[in-house]
Amino acid sequence: MNKYLKYTLIGVVIIAILAALSFFLKKNSTPLELFKTENAERKDIVNKVIVTGKVIPEDEIEIKPQISGIIDKIYLEEGADVRAGDLIAVIKVVPNEQALYQARGRVNNAKVALGNSELDFNRNKALFDKGVVSAQDFQNIQLAYNQAKLELENAQNDYQIILRGSAGGSSSANTNIRATVNGTILEIPVEEGDQVIQSNNFNDGTTIATIADMTKMIFEGEVDEAEVGKLHAGMPLEISLGALEEQKFEANLKFIAPKGVEEEGAVQFKIEGDIVVSDSTYVRAGYSANASIVLDEKKDVLSIKEALLQFDSETEQPYVEVEVGENEFERKDLELGVSNGIDVEVISGLAEEDKIKVWNRLEPKSDDNS
């Protein structure tokens, strides 16, 4: 009985060992690594750059006063359409007390000088008529008299300008602020009662209103230095506005800044493009916008996803691995063309039917889940 039990146990152990060997052999026959594959496709590839910016009028005109004073009345509002000559506001002159006092004193001095010159002229004229005074002496006296009259007139004009804003007694020429061009009032940054100063050699002056022709709009944006070398004047732009999402506007690139400006470590170059705006669409100044600029375009070319590419560590030659058998791949070097950042054109090195390795490893299924 013991001998029979002994042989029985040995048989069970041998069967268990054979079962374990069979399991491990089966498991080891499963490939260690499995990879998905993809095929190349024929598609259109467009390489374009997106530029962020805004839409602004081509020209903005700032209306400034010709004389200092206080805004007495504003007749128009922002958004109003105006023509050259339309009245926008009126300034009330508030003369400088010291300048007014000095001007008044100059007028009084000129009156005194004129009175004295007039007496001298009248006295010498009588003597000249009698032949006592020579013609030369009389001419000098007459010249001094005329100069005294001119000095009084100039002093009075200066006094009126300081007092009223105009030498003619009517201040409308200087105190009436009128539009200088046709367009739309974009901004009136002053209010009634605000003090304004005139434009001169030392000061730009206070802006009363800003006027622009809203039918002539441009796109203004900034391009990174890595892309600016690919641009040239005349390139077409497709403009999309944040406020008008369903509409696209055509434009032509007309200006590329010759000098860049460093912003947050990157050099940016300003670009401008003329926008074609239809009469039925109202585009407001300052709308945020994106401009799409096509740098290169290929139609119906063989392409693959850029994620499938690998690069040689020494030569940086792009290549992919193509399936040649079950879980077997071989390297194929590629010549690439246009890329849009997602897909890239394959010029040579790959056939449309080739199966390309995707670098996402699949875990083999276990027997428990089968």
C-alpha positions as CSV (number, residue, x, y, z in Angstrom):
1,M,0.0,0.0,0.0
2,N,2.8,2.4,0.8
3,K,4.5,1.5,-2.4
4,Y,1.4,2.2,-4.4
5,L,0.9,5.6,-2.7
6,K,4.5,6.5,-3.4
7,Y,4.2,5.9,-7.1
8,T,0.9,7.8,-7.2
9,L,2.5,10.9,-5.6
10,I,5.4,10.7,-8.1
11,G,2.9,10.6,-10.9
12,V,1.0,13.6,-9.6
13,V,4.3,15.6,-9.3
14,I,5.4,14.7,-12.8
15,I,2.0,15.7,-14.2
16,A,2.1,19.1,-12.3
17,I,5.6,19.7,-13.6
18,L,4.5,19.0,-17.2
19,A,1.5,21.3,-16.8
20,A,3.7,24.1,-15.5
21,L,6.2,23.7,-18.4
22,S,3.3,23.8,-20.9
23,F,1.9,27.0,-19.3
24,F,5.3,28.8,-19.4
25,L,6.0,27.7,-22.9
26,K,2.7,29.0,-24.1
27,K,3.1,32.2,-22.2
28,N,6.6,32.8,-23.6
29,S,5.4,32.1,-27.2
30,T,3.3,35.4,-26.9
31,P,5.2,38.4,-28.4
32,L,6.8,40.6,-25.7
33,E,5.7,43.8,-27.4
34,L,2.8,44.6,-29.7
35,F,2.4,47.8,-31.6
36,K,-0.5,49.4,-33.5
37,T,0.1,50.5,-37.1
38,E,-1.2,53.2,-39.3
39,N,-1.2,53.9,-43.1
40,A,-0.1,57.0,-44.9
41,E,-3.0,59.1,-46.4
42,R,-3.5,61.4,-49.3
43,K,-4.7,64.8,-48.2
44,D,-4.4,68.6,-48.5
45,I,-1.8,70.2,-46.3
46,V,-1.8,73.9,-45.5
47,N,1.0,75.5,-43.6
48,K,-0.3,78.7,-42.1
49,V,0.5,81.1,-39.3
50,I,-2.1,82.6,-37.0
51,V,-1.5,86.2,-36.0
52,T,-3.4,87.8,-33.1
53,G,-4.1,91.5,-33.2
54,K,-6.9,94.0,-33.6
55,V,-8.8,96.0,-36.2
56,I,-8.3,99.8,-36.2
57,P,-9.0,102.7,-38.6
58,E,-6.3,103.4,-41.1
59,D,-6.1,107.0,-40.0
60,E,-7.2,108.6,-36.7
61,I,-7.3,112.4,-36.5
62,E,-7.1,114.2,-33.2
63,I,-8.8,117.5,-33.0
64,K,-7.0,120.0,-30.7
65,P,-7.9,123.6,-29.7
66,Q,-6.1,126.7,-31.0
67,I,-6.5,128.5,-27.7
68,S,-6.6,127.5,-24.1
69,G,-9.8,127.8,-22.1
70,I,-12.7,125.8,-20.6
71,I,-15.2,123.5,-22.6
72,D,-18.4,125.5,-22.6
73,K,-20.6,123.2,-24.7
74,I,-20.2,119.9,-26.5
75,Y,-22.7,119.5,-29.4
76,L,-22.0,115.9,-30.7
77,E,-21.5,112.5,-29.1
78,E,-19.2,109.6,-29.7
79,G,-20.3,107.6,-32.7
80,A,-21.7,110.5,-34.6
81,D,-20.9,110.8,-38.3
82,V,-19.4,114.2,-39.2
83,R,-18.3,116.1,-42.2
84,A,-15.4,118.6,-42.3
85,G,-16.5,121.9,-40.8
86,D,-19.2,120.4,-38.4
87,L,-19.2,122.1,-35.0
88,I,-18.2,119.7,-32.2
89,A,-17.7,121.9,-29.2
90,V,-17.2,125.5,-28.0
91,I,-14.4,126.8,-25.7
92,K,-14.9,129.7,-23.3
93,V,-11.8,131.8,-23.0
94,V,-10.5,132.3,-19.5
95,P,-7.7,134.9,-19.8
96,N,-4.6,134.8,-17.8
97,E,-4.8,137.7,-15.4
98,Q,-1.1,138.6,-15.6
99,A,-1.0,138.4,-19.4
100,L,-4.2,140.5,-19.6
101,Y,-2.8,143.2,-17.3
102,Q,0.4,143.4,-19.3
103,A,-1.6,143.6,-22.6
104,R,-3.7,146.4,-21.1
105,G,-0.6,148.3,-20.0
106,R,0.9,148.0,-23.5
107,V,-2.3,149.5,-25.0
108,N,-2.1,152.4,-22.6
109,N,1.6,153.0,-23.4
110,A,0.8,152.9,-27.1
111,K,-1.9,155.5,-26.7
112,V,0.4,157.8,-24.9
113,A,3.1,157.4,-27.5
114,L,0.6,157.9,-30.3
115,G,-0.7,161.1,-28.7
116,N,2.8,162.5,-28.3
117,S,3.7,161.5,-31.9
118,E,0.5,163.1,-33.2
119,L,1.2,166.4,-31.6
120,D,4.7,166.4,-33.0
121,F,3.4,165.5,-36.4
122,N,0.8,168.3,-36.4
123,R,3.3,170.9,-35.3
124,N,5.9,170.0,-37.9
125,K,3.3,169.8,-40.6
126,A,2.4,173.4,-40.2
127,L,6.1,174.3,-40.3
128,F,6.6,172.2,-43.3
129,D,3.8,173.9,-45.1
130,K,5.5,177.3,-44.4
131,G,8.8,175.9,-45.7
132,V,10.6,176.1,-42.3
133,V,11.1,172.3,-42.0
134,S,12.8,170.3,-44.7
135,A,11.1,167.5,-46.5
136,Q,13.5,164.9,-45.1
137,D,12.9,165.9,-41.5
138,F,9.1,165.9,-42.0
139,Q,9.2,162.4,-43.6
140,N,11.0,161.1,-40.5
141,I,8.4,162.7,-38.2
142,Q,5.5,161.3,-40.4
143,L,7.1,157.8,-40.2
144,A,7.3,157.9,-36.4
145,Y,3.6,159.0,-36.3
146,N,2.5,156.1,-38.6
147,Q,4.6,153.6,-36.5
148,A,2.9,154.8,-33.3
149,K,-0.6,154.2,-34.9
150,L,0.5,150.6,-35.9
151,E,1.9,149.9,-32.4
152,L,-1.4,150.9,-30.8
153,E,-3.4,148.7,-33.3
154,N,-1.1,145.7,-32.5
155,A,-1.4,146.2,-28.8
156,Q,-5.2,146.4,-29.0
157,N,-5.3,143.2,-31.1
158,D,-3.1,141.4,-28.6
159,Y,-5.4,142.5,-25.8
160,Q,-8.5,141.3,-27.6
161,I,-6.9,137.9,-28.3
162,I,-6.1,137.4,-24.7
163,L,-9.5,138.7,-23.5
164,R,-11.8,137.1,-26.1
165,G,-9.7,134.6,-28.1
166,S,-9.9,136.6,-31.3
167,A,-8.5,139.9,-32.6
168,G,-11.7,140.7,-34.5
169,G,-13.9,140.8,-31.4
170,S,-15.6,137.5,-32.4
171,S,-14.0,134.5,-30.8
172,S,-15.7,131.9,-33.1
173,A,-12.6,131.4,-35.3
174,N,-10.6,130.0,-32.4
175,T,-13.1,129.0,-29.8
176,N,-15.4,126.9,-32.1
177,I,-14.0,123.4,-32.4
178,R,-14.9,121.9,-35.8
179,A,-14.2,118.6,-37.6
180,T,-11.3,118.8,-40.0
181,V,-12.2,115.6,-41.9
182,N,-15.1,113.5,-42.8
183,G,-15.6,110.4,-40.6
184,T,-17.0,109.1,-37.3
185,I,-16.2,110.5,-33.9
186,L,-14.5,107.6,-32.1
187,E,-13.8,109.4,-28.8
188,I,-14.5,112.7,-27.0
189,P,-12.2,112.4,-23.9
190,V,-13.3,115.8,-22.4
191,E,-16.5,117.0,-20.7
192,E,-18.2,120.3,-20.4
193,G,-16.3,122.3,-17.8
194,D,-12.9,120.7,-18.4
195,Q,-9.9,122.9,-18.9
196,V,-8.0,122.5,-22.2
197,I,-4.8,123.9,-23.5
198,Q,-3.7,124.8,-27.0
199,S,-1.2,122.9,-29.0
200,N,2.2,124.6,-29.2
201,N,5.9,123.9,-29.6
202,F,6.2,122.6,-26.0
203,N,2.9,120.8,-25.5
204,D,0.7,118.5,-27.7
205,G,-2.4,120.2,-26.4
206,T,-5.6,118.7,-25.2
207,T,-7.5,116.3,-27.5
208,I,-11.1,117.4,-27.9
209,A,-12.2,114.6,-30.2
210,T,-10.8,111.8,-32.3
211,I,-12.2,111.2,-35.8
212,A,-11.6,108.4,-38.2
213,D,-13.0,107.1,-41.5
214,M,-14.6,103.7,-40.5
215,T,-14.7,102.5,-44.1
216,K,-10.9,102.3,-44.2
217,M,-9.9,99.7,-41.7
218,I,-6.6,97.8,-41.2
219,F,-5.6,94.7,-39.2
220,E,-2.7,95.3,-36.9
221,G,-0.9,92.4,-35.3
222,E,2.5,91.0,-34.2
223,V,4.5,88.1,-35.7
224,D,7.2,86.1,-34.0
225,E,10.7,86.4,-35.5
226,A,10.6,82.7,-36.4
227,E,7.8,83.4,-38.9
228,V,8.4,87.0,-40.1
229,G,11.1,85.9,-42.6
230,K,8.4,83.9,-44.5
231,L,6.1,86.9,-45.0
232,H,6.2,89.4,-47.8
233,A,4.0,92.4,-48.8
234,G,0.9,91.5,-50.8
235,M,0.2,88.1,-49.2
236,P,-3.5,87.4,-48.7
237,L,-4.9,87.4,-45.1
238,E,-8.1,85.9,-43.8
239,I,-9.4,87.9,-40.9
240,S,-11.8,86.6,-38.3
241,L,-13.2,88.9,-35.6
242,G,-14.1,87.8,-32.1
243,A,-17.3,89.9,-32.2
244,L,-18.3,88.6,-35.6
245,E,-17.5,84.9,-35.4
246,E,-19.5,83.8,-38.5
247,Q,-17.9,86.3,-40.9
248,K,-14.5,86.3,-42.5
249,F,-12.8,89.3,-44.1
250,E,-10.2,89.4,-46.8
251,A,-7.1,91.5,-46.4
252,N,-3.7,92.1,-48.1
253,L,-0.5,92.3,-46.1
254,K,0.9,95.8,-46.8
255,F,3.4,96.5,-44.0
256,I,6.0,94.5,-42.1
257,A,8.0,96.4,-39.5
258,P,11.7,96.6,-40.2
259,K,12.5,96.5,-36.5
260,G,11.2,94.1,-33.9
261,V,10.3,94.7,-30.3
262,E,11.3,92.3,-27.5
263,E,8.3,91.1,-25.5
264,E,8.7,88.5,-22.7
265,G,11.9,87.2,-24.2
266,A,10.6,86.9,-27.8
267,V,11.1,89.4,-30.6
268,Q,7.8,90.5,-32.2
269,F,7.4,92.4,-35.5
270,K,4.3,94.5,-36.3
271,I,2.4,93.8,-39.4
272,E,-0.5,95.6,-41.1
273,G,-3.1,94.6,-43.7
274,D,-5.9,96.4,-45.5
275,I,-9.3,94.9,-44.7
276,V,-12.1,94.8,-47.3
277,V,-15.3,95.8,-45.4
278,S,-18.7,95.6,-47.0
279,D,-21.3,98.4,-46.6
280,S,-23.6,95.9,-44.9
281,T,-21.1,95.1,-42.1
282,Y,-20.3,97.6,-39.4
283,V,-16.8,96.9,-37.9
284,R,-16.0,98.9,-34.7
285,A,-12.5,100.1,-34.0
286,G,-10.6,98.0,-31.5
287,Y,-12.2,94.6,-32.3
288,S,-9.9,91.8,-31.4
289,A,-9.0,89.7,-34.5
290,N,-7.0,86.8,-35.8
291,A,-5.3,86.8,-39.2
292,S,-4.6,83.5,-41.0
293,I,-1.6,83.7,-43.4
294,V,-1.0,80.8,-45.7
295,L,2.7,80.2,-46.0
296,D,2.6,77.0,-48.2
297,E,-0.1,74.7,-49.5
298,K,-0.1,71.3,-51.1
299,K,-3.1,69.5,-52.6
300,D,-3.6,65.7,-52.5
301,V,-0.2,64.6,-51.3
302,L,1.0,61.5,-49.5
303,S,1.2,62.4,-45.8
304,I,1.6,60.9,-42.3
305,K,1.1,62.2,-38.8
306,E,4.1,63.9,-37.4
307,A,3.7,61.8,-34.2
308,L,4.8,58.8,-36.2
309,L,8.2,60.3,-37.0
310,Q,11.5,59.4,-35.4
311,F,14.8,61.1,-35.8
312,D,18.3,59.7,-36.0
313,S,20.3,60.7,-32.9
314,E,23.4,61.5,-35.0
315,T,22.2,62.7,-38.4
316,E,18.7,63.9,-37.3
317,Q,17.4,62.1,-40.4
318,P,13.6,61.6,-40.1
319,Y,12.4,58.0,-40.5
320,V,9.6,55.6,-39.6
321,E,9.5,51.9,-38.9
322,V,7.4,49.8,-41.3
323,E,5.9,46.4,-40.6
324,V,7.5,43.6,-42.6
325,G,6.1,40.6,-40.6
326,E,4.2,39.8,-37.5
327,N,5.5,42.2,-34.9
328,E,8.6,42.8,-37.1
329,F,9.5,46.3,-38.4
330,E,12.3,47.8,-40.4
331,R,13.5,51.4,-40.7
332,K,12.7,53.6,-43.7
333,D,14.3,57.0,-44.1
334,L,12.0,59.7,-45.4
335,E,12.2,63.0,-47.3
336,L,9.6,65.4,-46.0
337,G,7.8,68.4,-47.4
338,V,5.1,70.8,-46.1
339,S,3.9,70.4,-42.6
340,N,1.0,72.0,-40.7
341,G,2.2,70.8,-37.3
342,I,-0.1,67.8,-37.3
343,D,0.4,66.2,-40.7
344,V,3.5,66.3,-42.9
345,E,4.0,65.6,-46.6
346,V,6.1,62.6,-47.5
347,I,8.1,63.2,-50.7
348,S,9.9,59.9,-50.8
349,G,10.7,56.8,-48.8
350,L,7.2,55.5,-48.1
351,A,4.5,53.7,-50.0
352,E,0.8,54.3,-49.4
353,E,0.2,50.7,-48.4
354,D,3.0,50.6,-45.9
355,K,2.0,50.0,-42.3
356,I,3.8,52.4,-39.9
357,K,4.6,51.6,-36.3
358,V,2.8,53.7,-33.7
359,W,4.8,54.2,-30.6
360,N,2.1,53.1,-28.1
361,R,2.9,49.7,-26.7
362,L,0.0,47.2,-26.3
363,E,0.1,44.8,-23.3
364,P,-0.6,41.2,-24.3
365,K,-3.9,39.8,-23.0
366,S,-3.7,37.4,-20.0
367,D,-5.4,34.1,-20.0
368,D,-7.6,35.2,-17.1
369,N,-9.2,37.9,-19.3
370,S,-9.5,35.8,-22.4
